Amino acid sequence: MLVISVLATYLSIHFNLGYNVDLTLLSIAIIFPLVFNIRGAFKRREKALEHLSQFRTSLTTILHYIQMSRNLPQEDNTRLESAIDHISERVILFLKKGGTDTREVDEAFKELHGTILGLNEHMPSKIKDRIFRFMNNMQEAFENVYAINSHRTPQALKAYCLVFIFVFPIIYAPNIVYNIGVEDAQWIEYSVVIITEFILISLYNIQDQMEYPFDEYGLDDIKLENFKVNR
């Protein structure tokens, strides 16, 4: 983008290309969809935090109910705690990878569900019912996070915004040359075009980073390790 900005400004100065045009419509074409995408990405990140909190809370509550079952043999207790920890690890790893294959996570859920069903003699049915209720909340929270991870803000709008960011310096540079003048300080013309384009592409990159809040690549990404059951 900086190369395009410098090249567009150089050609405008070299060939004395200048015109006075209202850039309001062009600004709306870039700023409006850019702000819309940033707000959408931010809302998705906040929703993801809410669902991850619900996921960990449900998982921790299930763990507490298991520990409350005094008649539960130590072997079964250890097996259930291991299954809960396995779910936590699988979900965090799945979100970090950013894929769409949920088979390992689904198997971890089935493992816990099957283990609890097998405790007919050692766990009261009342405790089981409560555990299954929180398991439902846990799986619902995961499905919500999975949906956020799989479906981004509108890709067509994002591509449209990027195209106009590329086109903007080509239209903007002659306008700056016209208003400042070829014979005046050329470094001002270069600076104005470069800084403006730098601001636009930086905002686009911020939005692009917020699109993927689970990969722990950007500064504002979600700290997934904080949502493990044993953190």
TORMAR-38240 format. One record per residue (C-alpha): residue in one letter; x negated, y negated, z negated. Coordinates in steps of 0.001 Angstrom, whole numbers, plus 500000, padded with zeros to 6 digits. Example, Ala and Ser with C-alpha at 12.3 -4.5 7.8 and 13.67 -1.06 7.14 Angstrom:
REM residues 2
MILUM  type       u       v       w
MILUM     A  487700  504500  492200
MILUM     S  486330  501060  492860
***
This chain:
REM residues 231
MILUM  type       u       v       w
MILUM     M  500000  500000  500000
MILUM     L  497162  497611  499213
MILUM     V  495561  498402  502587
MILUM     I  498835  497627  504357
MILUM     S  499141  494373  502406
MILUM     V  495601  493264  503258
MILUM     L  495972  494263  506910
MILUM     A  499337  492516  507294
MILUM     T  497958  489320  505727
MILUM     Y  494788  489427  507852
MILUM     L  496733  489826  511100
MILUM     S  499129  487039  510131
MILUM     I  496219  484659  509451
MILUM     H  494147  485778  512452
MILUM     F  496972  485419  514994
MILUM     N  498581  482486  513162
MILUM     L  501821  484406  512688
MILUM     G  504160  482483  510458
MILUM     Y  507887  482022  510053
MILUM     N  510256  480829  507409
MILUM     V  512811  483482  506538
MILUM     D  515079  484010  503546
MILUM     L  513778  487066  501721
MILUM     T  516803  487380  499434
MILUM     L  518386  490237  501369
MILUM     L  515074  492080  501634
MILUM     S  514501  491642  497904
MILUM     I  517964  493044  497184
MILUM     A  517224  495964  499494
MILUM     I  514203  496868  497331
MILUM     I  514866  495615  493809
MILUM     F  518466  496798  493460
MILUM     P  517879  500490  494320
MILUM     L  514566  500431  492418
MILUM     V  516208  499177  489222
MILUM     F  519080  501636  489727
MILUM     N  516617  504547  489996
MILUM     I  514609  503433  486950
MILUM     R  517753  503159  484825
MILUM     G  518934  506549  486062
MILUM     A  515586  508207  485279
MILUM     F  515522  506600  481817
MILUM     K  519038  507842  481016
MILUM     R  518074  511345  482121
MILUM     R  515044  511243  479809
MILUM     E  517189  510134  476857
MILUM     K  519728  512878  477563
MILUM     A  516920  515428  477734
MILUM     L  515685  514329  474298
MILUM     E  519196  514714  472907
MILUM     H  519610  518238  474307
MILUM     L  516132  519328  473202
MILUM     S  516929  518152  469677
MILUM     Q  520153  520178  469755
MILUM     F  518213  523191  471057
MILUM     R  515644  523105  468250
MILUM     T  518273  522397  465581
MILUM     S  520328  525414  466661
MILUM     L  517260  527638  466816
MILUM     T  516105  526526  463366
MILUM     T  519580  527075  461894
MILUM     I  519665  530629  463282
MILUM     L  516290  531247  461662
MILUM     H  517620  530011  458308
MILUM     Y  520678  532289  458527
MILUM     I  518406  535252  459202
MILUM     Q  516273  534394  456188
MILUM     M  519460  534179  454071
MILUM     S  520329  537806  454831
MILUM     R  518819  539473  451778
MILUM     N  519822  543011  452796
MILUM     L  517925  542715  456056
MILUM     P  514895  545058  456208
MILUM     Q  511536  543364  456588
MILUM     E  510981  545054  459944
MILUM     D  514223  543643  461381
MILUM     N  513518  540255  459842
MILUM     T  510116  540139  461527
MILUM     R  511610  541272  464833
MILUM     L  514268  538541  464750
MILUM     E  511779  535828  463839
MILUM     S  509539  537008  466680
MILUM     A  512499  536864  469107
MILUM     I  513308  533302  468017
MILUM     D  509693  532231  468420
MILUM     H  509650  533908  471841
MILUM     I  512681  531883  472957
MILUM     S  511025  528681  471807
MILUM     E  507790  529480  473667
MILUM     R  509576  530560  476865
MILUM     V  511735  527426  477048
MILUM     I  508810  525049  476464
MILUM     L  506660  526868  479022
MILUM     F  509513  526875  481552
MILUM     L  509982  523109  481234
MILUM     K  506250  522447  481558
MILUM     K  506057  524489  484764
MILUM     G  509060  522669  486214
MILUM     G  510310  525655  488221
MILUM     T  513809  527013  488754
MILUM     D  513293  530678  487796
MILUM     T  514946  531144  484389
MILUM     R  514688  534935  484214
MILUM     E  512119  534968  481408
MILUM     V  514191  532548  479330
MILUM     D  517378  534534  479984
MILUM     E  515632  537746  478929
MILUM     A  514497  536077  475695
MILUM     F  518109  535072  474941
MILUM     K  519339  538609  475662
MILUM     E  516642  540061  473421
MILUM     L  517787  537988  470443
MILUM     H  521464  538669  471158
MILUM     G  520914  542421  471433
MILUM     T  518804  542546  468282
MILUM     I  521476  540781  466236
MILUM     L  524217  543060  467599
MILUM     G  522218  546049  466455
MILUM     L  522242  544932  462800
MILUM     N  525671  546356  461999
MILUM     E  524825  547580  458523
MILUM     H  522372  544992  457265
MILUM     M  523949  541685  458255
MILUM     P  527478  540561  457276
MILUM     S  529830  539872  460169
MILUM     K  530425  536361  458820
MILUM     I  526722  535539  459183
MILUM     K  526700  537093  462644
MILUM     D  529609  534930  463784
MILUM     R  527803  531801  462615
MILUM     I  524596  532856  464330
MILUM     F  526438  533515  467612
MILUM     R  528062  530087  467389
MILUM     F  524685  528413  467091
MILUM     M  523322  530642  469842
MILUM     N  526065  529282  472068
MILUM     N  524994  525717  471167
MILUM     M  521361  526630  471832
MILUM     Q  522081  528090  475265
MILUM     E  524312  525161  476156
MILUM     A  521508  522757  475246
MILUM     F  519068  524713  477403
MILUM     E  521446  524721  480378
MILUM     N  521808  520955  480081
MILUM     V  518033  520495  480007
MILUM     Y  517698  522906  482933
MILUM     A  520204  520840  484935
MILUM     I  518262  517645  484166
MILUM     N  515014  519349  485167
MILUM     S  516458  520683  488442
MILUM     H  518505  517725  489684
MILUM     R  516780  514381  490100
MILUM     T  518100  510914  490834
MILUM     P  519372  510580  494455
MILUM     Q  516486  511463  496770
MILUM     A  517964  509561  499721
MILUM     L  518049  506338  497703
MILUM     K  514498  506946  496503
MILUM     A  513240  507481  500078
MILUM     Y  515146  504421  501293
MILUM     C  513500  502315  498591
MILUM     L  510018  503595  499467
MILUM     V  510484  502799  503172
MILUM     F  511388  499200  502376
MILUM     I  508391  498887  500038
MILUM     F  506145  499890  502963
MILUM     V  507875  497450  505314
MILUM     F  507931  494554  502845
MILUM     P  504307  493278  503241
MILUM     I  504659  493264  507032
MILUM     I  507592  490853  506741
MILUM     Y  506360  489017  503651
MILUM     A  502812  488146  504819
MILUM     P  503844  485855  507740
MILUM     N  506268  484080  505431
MILUM     I  503460  483355  502939
MILUM     V  501182  482159  505757
MILUM     Y  503916  479802  506957
MILUM     N  504519  478331  503499
MILUM     I  500872  477984  502462
MILUM     G  499234  477311  505825
MILUM     V  496401  479005  507698
MILUM     E  493880  476259  506936
MILUM     D  494457  476326  503192
MILUM     A  492849  478744  500729
MILUM     Q  493319  482155  502302
MILUM     W  492548  483985  499073
MILUM     I  495840  482661  497697
MILUM     E  497742  484245  500568
MILUM     Y  495979  487565  500094
MILUM     S  496520  487421  496333
MILUM     V  500241  486662  496546
MILUM     V  500960  489460  499009
MILUM     I  498788  492020  497186
MILUM     I  500152  491207  493707
MILUM     T  503765  491316  494921
MILUM     E  503244  494654  496619
MILUM     F  501322  495977  493610
MILUM     I  504273  495133  491329
MILUM     L  506748  496898  493633
MILUM     I  504724  500081  494049
MILUM     S  503942  500147  490308
MILUM     L  507651  500021  489467
MILUM     Y  508266  502795  491993
MILUM     N  505514  504930  490431
MILUM     I  506936  504358  486938
MILUM     Q  510305  505574  488148
MILUM     D  508674  508549  489877
MILUM     Q  506862  509528  486667
MILUM     M  510068  509307  484631
MILUM     E  511707  511657  487139
MILUM     Y  509603  514464  485646
MILUM     P  509743  513961  481865
MILUM     F  508609  517502  481019
MILUM     D  505284  517896  482838
MILUM     E  503358  515831  480208
MILUM     Y  501600  513943  482995
MILUM     G  502902  510389  482493
MILUM     L  502576  508168  479443
MILUM     D  506327  508283  478763
MILUM     D  506776  512037  479130
MILUM     I  508508  514056  476431
MILUM     K  506190  515695  473901
MILUM     L  507544  519216  474291
MILUM     E  505355  520700  471566
MILUM     N  507385  518714  469018
MILUM     F  510483  520742  469901
MILUM     K  509035  524181  469168
MILUM     V  510711  526022  466312
MILUM     N  507318  526353  464594
MILUM     R  505712  522999  465201
***
